[in-house]
Amino acid sequence: MGLTIKNTGLYMMIRKTPVLLVAIFMMVIIYAVSGQTYRFNTYRDKGYSANQIFSLLQDDRGYIWIGSGVGLSRYDSDHFQTFTVENGLPANEILSLAQDSSGALWVGTALGMARIYPRKDGTVDIKNGLTFFSRYSISALAIQKDWLWIGTRRNGLYRISLKRQAPVKTLEKGVSVKEIKLSADGSVWVLDENGLKRYNMSGRLLKNYPLDLGARLKSFLPVRNSIWLGSGRGLYRLDMENGRPRFFSLPGVASIDVNRMIAGRDGALWLAVNKGLFRIDGDKVNYWHKKNGLPGEDIRALLFDAENNLWAGSYTNGLFSFSNRYVFSYTEKDGLLSPAVNCVTDDPATGRRLLATDRGIFITAADGLSRDPRFTALNDKIIWFIYHDNSGDLWLGGEDVLMRYSGGGLRPVRLAPVTAECTFLDMLQDKTGRYWFATTIGLFARDGQGEYAFPEFARHDIRSVWDVFQASGDTLFFGTDNGLAFYDGKTFEFVQDTRGLPDRAIYTIAEDSDGGIWLGGDRGIILRKNNRYTLYGREAGFEGTIIAQILSDPSRKGLWVCTDKGIQFFKDGRAGRPFRAIDGLAGDEFTTQNSTWMAPDGRLWLGVFGGLTVLDPQWMFREMPQPRVFYRRAGFSAFPDSQLIVLNAEVTIPYDQANILFDVQGIYYYNPSALRLEYRLEGYDTDWRQTRPVQVIRYNRLSPGKYHFRIRARLGDQIIPLDSLDRSFEVEHPFWFSWWFIVLVFVVAMFPLLLYFRYQSGKMEEVNKALQEQISKNSRDLALAEALLENIVEHSGHILITVDVKGRIVTWNKRAEEIFGFSK
C-alpha cells in the first residue's frame, strides 16, 4: 500500500539515535511498492481548471472553498462557482481562508482581505475587509472565539475583534507568518520565518522557540508533547521540553519541501510535500506520487472534509481528492499489458502473486508487474487458470492451452479424449489424485489408469463445463451451461432448471463454513441445502446478478460475491453495499470463476475487465459517509416568482399564496454521481419522485387541504431518511368556502328568484281570476241557452220525441203528451 515502513519502536529510535544513523537505518528497512495505482478524483472534467491551489476550507453548510491563483471557488459536489476581482475580491490570488461563528468567510488575498456573507439561497455578498490590510498579503488566518488572527507576508502578525469595533492589535511587526493554528487549550501557535511562538487567548506571548534549520520554515502541527515542523529541508520533530528539533527522514526522497501537514481522524500525520503525499502512522509511512496515481506532486493545501475524504491542492496540477487508501490497482501503466485478469493466485516458489491474463502470465514485482520468465511460451495466450496440484506443480489452462510446470520446466499436456479445439476453463485434483478438466467441449479426467471423457454430459445437453469443485463431504460438483452435475465417486447426477434449479447456467461453486453449497449463475446466487435450491438475486440486494465467482470468508461467516457490477459481501440473506469502479475497482465486471483470491493477510486480489485491484476488506465494513442535504430556500408566495414567505414549521397558508417552493441542495463528495434525492408531497403526489442533488421543486396553485412534504436521499439501493426536512402545512379554504358565505350567496341568489316567483304568482292569479270570470259568464250564458232551448221544445206545436241508441226516450214534450196520452 503505497510505500510502507515496518519497524516496531521506530519512534523511540528516532528520539535516541543520531540523525545520520536513523537515516541510514530507515533506508535499509524501507521497501517501496511503487508499482501500484491508487484512485484519486480530479476535477478538470467537472469544470475546475485552476492549477495553483493555496488554501482549502469546508464551511458549516458543507461547501468546499478553494483558494487559487485565479480566484476563489465554491464546490457543492455538483458544480463549481468561482469569484474573482470582478465579483468584489481585492485580488485573485487567494492565500488563506477562515470562517467565523456567524458563518461569514474571511478571505486572505495577495492584496488585503475580503469578507463573504453566504446567504441561505446559495448566493453570497462580498465585502472588502479592513483598509488597514489593503496592501498586505494575508498568508494565514485563524478564528479564536471572537477574535480573528491575521498573518501577513513580511508585514507582521495581528488580531482584530469580531464582535466590537476596536483598533487592529499588532502582535509583531515585520515578520512573515507561515501558519496559525489553535490548540485544544485555547492557545494560539504561530510559525514565522524565525521560529515558533505560542500566545494565550488575550494575545500575550507565552513561549518562543527560535528555529534555525538552515532552510525556510513552512508548516507545523502540534501533537502531544512535541511539534512536527515542515521546512525546505524536510520534516523535523520539535521537543517542547528542550526546544531542539530532530530530523525525521522520509523514504523514497532525498530532500523535500514540507508545505503543509494535518492530522487524520485516526491520528496519522499527513504531509503535503513538493514530491507527493506522505502518511505517517507510528512505524508505518505511506508515500503517494505520480508513479502510483497521484495527479500532482507539489502539494500546497490539505483538507479532511466531514466525510473524511482528503482534499489536496497542487501548485501545478490543480485540485484532487482521495477517499480510499485501502485500495490500489495494477493497470497498464504498472506493467499489466492485458485489460482482462482471469486468475490470481500465490506462487510459493517466489512468494509473489501470479496473474493469468488474456496476454499470458504476469508476476508481481517491486516496481509493478512483469512477465514471468518461466512462462514466456505463453506470452499473448489467453490463460484462464493457474492451478497448484497436490505435488506442488503448476498447471496452466486457457484457449487451446494446457501446460504443466514441473521441475523447472514447462511442458504441454495432451489429453487423448480431447479431439477438438477448446478452452480449458478450470481444473481440480480430487482427494484420490484424479485430475478433472472443465472445458468448452465437456468434462475430462485423468489418473494413473488412463484418460476419460464423459458423454453423459452431452446427453443432458451440456456443452461447456465451467467449474469443478470438491466439497468437504468429498462430493464433486460441476457447474455447466445447462445446470449442475455432481459425482459421488460412482455415478453422475444432473439437476437442471426442469428439476427445480432456479437458473440454467452455473459458473461457480463454493462451500460456506456451515457446509452449505452455493452456486453462481445469471440470476444471482443459489443455496443448495437438503436437495432444495433457494435463489438470492436483486431482491436480496445484489446490484449485479451475473455471478463470476463466490469466495467463502469463514472469519466473517459470509460470502464474497463477484458479479458484473462489482463485488458484494453476502451474509444472513442480504448483500451489503457494492464495491465498484467508482470506489476504486479497476473495472465493474469480474472475469472468471478464478479471478479473485483471498491472501493470507485477508486482502482480496480482484481480477476484472480493466486490471487488478487489491482491497483491504475492512474498508467495506467501515461506516459509510452520509450525504448532507438542506434547504437553500423553502417557502410560499402569492405568485410563482414573487418574494417567498419562509416555510419552517407547520403553518396555514392562505389560498391565494399556495405557490410552494423547495430549493434543495444535496452534497456528497465521496461519490457525487451516486446521490439522488427523492421527494413526495403527501396529499398531492401518489408516489415518490426522483431528482438531482441540486433542484428547485415547485407546486403551484395547490388546492385547499392538508399536505406533508417529505424528502429522502438515495445511494444506490440505500435509502436515507431525512426527517428533519419534513414540512407540514395546510392550504386554507378561501372565504367563499366558509358556511356564512355559502348561506349569504344562497340568500342573495334566492332573493331574485323569490321576487320572480312572487311576480309570476301574481300574474298567474290575475289570469286565473279572469278565467274564472269568463267561465262564470259562459256558464250563465249556457244555462240561459239551455233554458231557452228547453222552453222552445216544451211549447212547440209539434210532437218532439228523441231516443238514445238503446231506444230509450230522452225527450217527450207537451204536444206528445196530448197526442199519445202519456206524461213524461
Secondary structure, DSSP 8 states (H G I E B T S, - for coil): --EE---TTHHHHHHHS-HHHHHHHHHHH-EE--S-B---EE-GGGT-----EEEEEE-TTS-EEEEETTEEEEE-SS-EEEE-GGGT-S-S-EEEEEE-TTS-EEEEETTEEEEEEE-TTS-EEEEE--GGGTTS-EEEEEEETTEEEEEESSS-EEEEESSS----EEEESS--EEEEEE-TTS-EEEEETTEEEEE-TTS-EEEEEE---SS-EEEEEEETTEEEEEETTEEEEEETTT--EEEE--TT-SS--EEEEEE-TTS-EEEEETTEEEEEETTEEEEE-GGGT-S-S-EEEEEE-TT--EEEEESSS-EEEE--TTEEEE-GGGT---SBEEEEEEETTTTEEEEEETTEEEEEETTEEEE-GGGGGGTT--EEEEEE-TTS-EEEEEBTEEEEEETTEEEE---TT--S--BEEEEEE-TTS-EEEEETTEEEEEETTEEEE-THHHHTT---EEEEEE-TTS-EEEEETTEEEEE-SS-EEEE-GGGT-S-S---EEEE-TTS-EEEE-SS-EEEEETTEEEEE-GGGT-S---EEEEEEETTTTEEEEEETTEEEEEETTEE---B-GGGT-S-S-B--TBSEEE-TTS-EEEEEBTEEEEE-GGGGGS-----EEEEEEEEEESSTTS--EE--SSEEE-GGG-EEEEEEEEE-SS-GGGEEEEEEEETT-SS-EEE-SEEEEEE-S--SEEEEEEEEEEETTEEEE-GGG-EEEEE---GGGSHHHHHHHHHHHHHHHHHHHHHHHHHHHHHHHHHHHHHHHHHHHHHHHHHHHHHHHHT-SS--EEE-TTS-EEEE-HHHHHHH----
